[in-house]
Amino acid sequence: MLKIADKAPDFTLNSDTGDLVSLRDFRGKSVVLFFFPRANTPG
């Protein structure tokens, strides 16, 4: 479990253009992540 001030673990996802993007690609920059549920799922 992460705690406040812990570094986020690296992960890789597809961008909106289909390119693979890793969190490490943004090292040293500010990053904002938006989390939302998939369509037709609870949440």
Steps between C-alpha positions, in 0.01 A plus 500: 500500500635843409516769764499877461834617354587152364626497143254354252601167350584506131227383263441499125170569323375579152456871429195641325695462173587135569866561588645335811577755772678427828492707815881507487472699173385795712767485770573851628169638364163553663244232418124500561315169480125475455330179611151418385294183473452323171165543332225280641688419820416598857689794642 
